[in-house]
Amino acid sequence: ALQLNAAHMVLTYYPEPSAEPLVLDNLVPDIRLASRRQDLVPVYSFNGDGLWLAKERGLGRFVGKADRLGR
């Protein structure tokens, strides 16, 4: 969250693989489209398949398999 100047994690949900993600954030009371969240700067993204380092919104470089994330 840019306003907090601190690291912050949000959850994104893709209703369909090609859809714009919805963002769930404990600091914002409503669910919004990612395009409406200009206050967020993606750094990392991950799912059950892998971990990506973000370069720009929507683009990322694969940096490893999901098992690199500790449990």
C-alpha positions as CSV (number, residue, x, y, z in Angstrom):
1,A,0.0,0.0,0.0
2,L,1.6,3.2,-1.2
3,Q,-0.2,5.3,1.3
4,L,1.3,3.3,4.2
5,N,4.8,3.1,2.7
6,A,4.9,-0.5,3.9
7,A,4.8,-4.0,2.5
8,H,1.3,-5.2,2.2
9,M,-0.3,-8.5,0.9
10,V,-3.6,-8.7,-0.9
11,L,-5.5,-11.6,-2.4
12,T,-6.5,-11.5,-6.1
13,Y,-9.2,-13.7,-7.7
14,Y,-9.6,-14.4,-11.4
15,P,-13.3,-15.4,-12.1
16,E,-11.9,-16.8,-15.4
17,P,-8.3,-17.2,-16.5
18,S,-8.4,-14.3,-19.0
19,A,-10.5,-12.0,-16.7
20,E,-9.2,-9.0,-14.8
21,P,-8.5,-10.0,-11.2
22,L,-10.6,-8.8,-8.3
23,V,-8.6,-7.6,-5.3
24,L,-9.5,-8.5,-1.7
25,D,-7.7,-6.3,0.8
26,N,-8.2,-6.0,4.6
27,L,-7.5,-2.2,4.4
28,V,-10.3,-1.5,1.8
29,P,-13.8,-2.5,2.7
30,D,-15.0,-3.4,-0.8
31,I,-13.7,-5.8,-3.5
32,R,-12.4,-3.9,-6.5
33,L,-11.0,-4.6,-9.9
34,A,-7.2,-4.5,-10.0
35,S,-7.3,-1.6,-12.5
36,R,-9.1,0.4,-9.8
37,R,-6.3,-0.2,-7.3
38,Q,-3.6,2.3,-8.4
39,D,-2.4,2.4,-4.8
40,L,-0.9,-1.1,-5.1
41,V,2.5,-1.9,-6.6
42,P,2.9,-5.5,-7.5
43,V,6.3,-7.0,-6.3
44,Y,5.7,-10.7,-6.2
45,S,2.9,-13.0,-7.1
46,F,2.5,-16.7,-6.4
47,N,0.0,-19.5,-6.7
48,G,0.1,-23.3,-6.5
49,D,2.3,-23.5,-9.6
50,G,5.0,-20.9,-9.1
51,L,6.5,-17.6,-7.9
52,W,6.9,-14.6,-10.2
53,L,8.8,-11.3,-9.7
54,A,6.7,-8.4,-11.1
55,K,8.2,-6.0,-13.6
56,E,5.0,-4.2,-14.6
57,R,1.3,-4.7,-13.9
58,G,0.3,-7.9,-15.6
59,L,3.9,-8.9,-16.5
60,G,6.2,-11.0,-14.4
61,R,9.3,-13.2,-14.6
62,F,9.0,-16.7,-13.4
63,V,11.5,-17.2,-10.6
64,G,10.7,-20.6,-9.3
65,K,8.3,-23.4,-8.4
66,A,5.7,-23.0,-5.6
67,D,7.6,-25.4,-3.4
68,R,10.3,-22.6,-2.9
69,L,7.8,-21.0,-0.6
70,G,8.1,-22.2,2.9
71,R,5.1,-23.6,4.7
